[in-house]
Amino acid sequence: MTGFHLAQINVGRLLAPVDHPRIADFVANLDRINALADGLPGFVWRLKGEGDNATDLRPVEDDPMLAINMSTWEGLDDLAAFVYRSGHREIMRRRAEWFAPMEVFMTLWWVPAGHRPTPAEGLARLAAFGRLGPTAEAFSFRYPFPAPDAVAIDPILDECA
């Protein structure tokens, strides 16, 4: 156990507005997938808007189609269990139905335990990952970095597709 939690951001550019029928199945699964995450070991926090999800948040003012998801977890294995080895995986495999392809859409980083990262902070980390690739500032499951007060960490090589 360290004094840090793992933060994650993933974004997607919706193919239609969130209230459009094309996106309906994605929206219909949000409560179920969020409840799954909330109940898993290692889950700490997730970003929420007016509802119990973040679909109403606009992290970039001039891009109303950009959807954001952020959360913090006790560690890499906890987040990987949710992302790759839970009901989340089936939804993630369908992302092309609802989201345009993006070269960089997800990154991870360590935050002091209890810190709640902001969308601006997450987008800055995502941009750093896009510019520099995996570093201690922003990394991936495949190329992880340990928490600042921890020892080496193993990559997570699960596949989503």
C-alpha positions as CSV (number, residue, x, y, z in Angstrom):
1,M,0.0,0.0,0.0
2,T,1.3,3.4,-0.9
3,G,0.3,7.0,-0.2
4,F,-0.9,7.3,-3.8
5,H,-3.9,6.3,-5.9
6,L,-4.0,5.5,-9.6
7,A,-5.9,8.1,-11.7
8,Q,-7.2,7.4,-15.1
9,I,-8.8,9.4,-17.8
10,N,-10.4,8.2,-21.0
11,V,-12.2,10.3,-23.5
12,G,-14.1,9.7,-26.7
13,R,-15.6,11.8,-29.4
14,L,-19.2,10.7,-29.7
15,L,-20.6,10.0,-33.2
16,A,-23.9,11.7,-32.3
17,P,-25.2,13.8,-29.4
18,V,-25.6,11.8,-26.1
19,D,-29.4,12.0,-26.4
20,H,-29.4,10.6,-30.0
21,P,-30.8,7.1,-30.7
22,R,-27.4,6.0,-32.1
23,I,-25.9,6.5,-28.6
24,A,-28.8,5.1,-26.6
25,D,-27.3,1.7,-25.9
26,F,-24.1,3.3,-24.6
27,V,-26.2,5.5,-22.3
28,A,-28.4,2.6,-21.2
29,N,-25.4,0.8,-19.9
30,L,-23.8,3.6,-18.0
31,D,-25.6,3.1,-14.7
32,R,-24.8,-0.7,-14.7
33,I,-21.1,-0.2,-15.5
34,N,-20.7,2.6,-13.1
35,A,-22.3,0.6,-10.3
36,L,-20.0,-2.3,-11.2
37,A,-17.0,-0.1,-10.8
38,D,-18.3,1.5,-7.6
39,G,-18.6,-1.9,-6.0
40,L,-15.2,-3.4,-6.9
41,P,-12.3,-3.7,-4.5
42,G,-9.8,-0.8,-5.0
43,F,-12.3,1.6,-6.4
44,V,-11.9,5.1,-4.8
45,W,-13.7,7.8,-6.8
46,R,-15.2,8.7,-10.2
47,L,-16.0,12.0,-11.9
48,K,-19.8,12.8,-12.0
49,G,-21.8,15.5,-13.5
50,E,-25.4,16.4,-12.7
51,G,-26.5,12.8,-13.0
52,D,-24.6,9.8,-11.7
53,N,-22.3,9.9,-14.7
54,A,-20.2,12.5,-16.6
55,T,-22.1,12.6,-19.9
56,D,-23.3,16.2,-19.2
57,L,-19.8,17.5,-18.5
58,R,-18.0,19.4,-21.3
59,P,-14.3,19.2,-20.6
60,V,-13.5,21.2,-23.8
61,E,-15.9,24.1,-24.4
62,D,-15.6,24.1,-28.2
63,D,-16.0,20.3,-28.5
64,P,-19.5,19.3,-27.3
65,M,-19.0,15.8,-28.6
66,L,-16.1,15.0,-26.4
67,A,-17.1,12.6,-23.6
68,I,-14.9,12.2,-20.5
69,N,-14.5,9.5,-17.9
70,M,-12.1,9.8,-14.9
71,S,-11.6,7.8,-11.8
72,T,-9.1,6.9,-9.1
73,W,-8.2,3.4,-7.8
74,E,-6.0,2.0,-5.1
75,G,-3.7,0.4,-7.7
76,L,-3.1,-0.8,-11.3
77,D,-4.4,-4.3,-10.7
78,D,-7.7,-3.0,-9.3
79,L,-8.3,-0.8,-12.3
80,A,-7.2,-3.6,-14.7
81,A,-9.7,-6.0,-13.1
82,F,-12.5,-3.6,-13.9
83,V,-11.4,-2.6,-17.4
84,Y,-10.4,-6.0,-18.7
85,R,-12.0,-8.6,-16.5
86,S,-15.5,-7.4,-15.7
87,G,-18.7,-6.5,-17.6
88,H,-16.9,-3.3,-18.6
89,R,-14.9,-5.3,-21.2
90,E,-18.0,-6.1,-23.3
91,I,-19.0,-2.4,-23.5
92,M,-15.4,-1.3,-24.3
93,R,-15.3,-3.8,-27.2
94,R,-18.3,-1.9,-28.7
95,R,-16.8,1.6,-28.5
96,A,-16.6,1.9,-32.3
97,E,-20.4,1.9,-32.3
98,W,-20.5,5.2,-30.4
99,F,-17.1,6.8,-30.6
100,A,-14.9,8.0,-33.5
101,P,-11.4,6.5,-33.6
102,M,-8.8,8.5,-31.6
103,E,-5.1,7.9,-31.5
104,V,-4.8,8.7,-27.8
105,F,-7.8,8.4,-25.6
106,M,-6.6,7.0,-22.3
107,T,-3.8,7.5,-19.8
108,L,-2.9,6.7,-16.2
109,W,-1.0,8.6,-13.5
110,W,-0.4,8.6,-9.8
111,V,-2.0,11.1,-7.5
112,P,-1.7,11.6,-3.7
113,A,-4.3,9.4,-1.9
114,G,-7.5,11.5,-1.6
115,H,-6.7,13.8,-4.5
116,R,-9.6,14.2,-7.0
117,P,-8.1,15.1,-10.4
118,T,-9.9,17.7,-12.4
119,P,-10.8,17.3,-16.1
120,A,-8.2,19.9,-17.0
121,E,-5.6,17.9,-15.1
122,G,-6.6,14.7,-16.8
123,L,-6.6,16.3,-20.3
124,A,-3.1,17.7,-19.6
125,R,-1.9,14.2,-18.7
126,L,-3.5,12.8,-21.8
127,A,-1.8,15.4,-24.0
128,A,1.5,14.6,-22.3
129,F,1.0,11.0,-23.1
130,G,0.2,11.8,-26.7
131,R,3.3,14.0,-27.0
132,L,5.9,11.9,-25.0
133,G,4.5,8.4,-24.8
134,P,4.7,6.6,-21.5
135,T,6.5,8.5,-18.7
136,A,6.0,8.7,-15.0
137,E,3.8,11.7,-15.7
138,A,1.4,9.7,-17.9
139,F,1.5,6.0,-18.8
140,S,-0.5,3.0,-19.9
141,F,-1.3,-0.5,-18.7
142,R,1.2,-1.9,-21.1
143,Y,4.0,0.6,-20.0
144,P,3.2,1.3,-16.3
145,F,5.3,3.3,-13.9
146,P,5.2,2.6,-10.1
147,A,3.8,5.0,-7.6
148,P,6.4,7.5,-6.4
149,D,6.8,5.7,-3.1
150,A,6.6,2.1,-4.5
151,V,8.9,-0.4,-6.2
152,A,8.7,-1.8,-9.7
153,I,5.4,-2.6,-11.3
154,D,4.5,-5.2,-13.9
155,P,2.7,-4.4,-17.2
156,I,-1.0,-5.3,-17.7
157,L,-1.2,-7.0,-21.1
158,D,-4.9,-7.8,-21.3
159,E,-6.5,-6.9,-24.6
160,C,-9.8,-5.1,-25.0
161,A,-10.6,-6.2,-28.5
